Amino acid sequence: MVTYRRKVLLAVDGSDQAFEAVRYVSQLFLPNRIEVVLFHSFWEAREDPAYRHRQAFIAEWMIEQEKAIQEFLERARRLFLARGVPEDAVVSKIKERKFGIVRDIVEECQSGYDALVVGRQGMSKLKDLVLGSIAKELIRCKIHIPLCVVGGTPKVGRVLLGMDASGGAMKPIDEFGTMLAFTDCEVACFHVISSDSVIACADGEFQKAERDAKICLEKAVCHLEQTGLSRDRITTKIAAGTATCPRAIVEEARDGGYGTIVVGRRSLSGVKQYFIGRVSNKVLKLAKEMAVWVVS
């Protein structure tokens, strides 16, 4: 069995949703094929002029927050160790905020990681210092590694791959398939043919779209097998006549009991730093109680 470890950056803020992201990662990957960095970026409030008049209160709050995050990180570490992840493969990294939490995470991603995982929603316990959801900002950034946004308490073990027939459709398959290699996850390759193609059936456009979809799905199965997934754990499905591809993907995931959705990232403009495709953006908005992977 391949022993290469996938290095996962798990950005956490100490919230309940962040711990659900920890739980999800601990169950998704094989224990001997993962290296986890629990990353926390903290805010040095004493340097912020807006809070000087509350310095004593803020200082006391920061001490409490530091204690809370240390307890959170230890709890997360113990969870990974209980799952069989080696001690040297679980690392905590706490950094003082440099540019802002999102930019700090994006910068950290440059240090040889294979994936980034965050909770969908996180919030400070101090009412005046709302951290809010960093996920909403991260999904707009051009991150060269797969990004996973974990919402709710997603089931682990069933994965829905939303596909299209574009030339780059196999790259997300290869990326995510490699991460799931040798696991017992069930993976469904799901292709949506829009209602426009169905209406154009008279001139043969639908038949062509269906042929292209079948070819794409066959390639996907081959690629997944090559990454190490068992053929009997892979299924395919084509849905035709739906007007909105993102909604069809999310509804299929809900109806089929899939806790994880994987979609590809698409550029809509020439801006290199910030972009996200319409399909992946909409899926993220709709799948609030699932884990959504956006793969370049």
C-alpha positions, 0 to 999 in steps of 0.5 A: 500500500502507498504510504505517502501522506497527504498534508492537510491544512485544517484552519480552526477558530475553536468553534463547534463547526471547526471541530466538526471539520476536525471530525470529518477529516479524521474519518475521511482519510486513512490514518497512515496516509494523512499529515494534519496541521491545525492552524490558528491565526490570532488577533493581537487586539492590543495593537488595535486603536479601536479597542484601546478604551477597553484594553483591560477587558480585551486583555482578559478576554484574550487570555481566556481565548488563548486557553480555549484554543489550546484546549481545542487544539489538544482535543483535536489532536487526541481525536486524530491520535485515537483514529490511529494517526501517528503522533508526528503527523499531527501538528499545531501551528498558532500564528499572530495575524499578519495580513488578516485571517484569510490572507494568512491562511492563503499564505500558509497554503503555499507551504507544501499542503495537499488540501485546505479544510475549514468550517463553514461558520465560525464566530468569536464568543465576544459579541463585539469581535465577530469573526464570522465565516472565513469560508465565504472569503476563502472560496473567492480566492485562487487557491492552488490546492483543493478547498473543503468547506465543512457544514453541519455534521456531514456523513463520511463515506459517500462522495458525489462527484459533480461532473461536466464534459469539459477538457479539464473535468478529469483533474478534480477526479485525479486530485480527489481520487488520490486523496481517497485512494485505498479507502472504502468510500463509495463514490458516485460520478454524477453528470447533469445534462441541462434542460436546454440540451433536452429541448434541442433534442430534435436536432440531435444536440441532446443525443450528442450531450448524452454520448459526451456524458457517457464518455466522460463518466467512463473516463472518470471511472478509469481515473478513479480506479487508477488512483486506488479506488475499488471499481465496485465502490464507484457508480455513475449517473446521468440526470437530464432535463434540469435547468440548474446544474448546482441544484440538481447536484445538491438534491442528488446528494441529499436524496442519496445520503451523500455527505460530501460533494466534489465540484471543479473550480472555474474561472469567470474572468482574467483576474488571477487572484480571486475567482470561483465558477458559478456552479461551485459557488452555487453548490456551496451556498445550497449544501449548507449541511455537507462537506463541499470540496472545490478542486482546481 
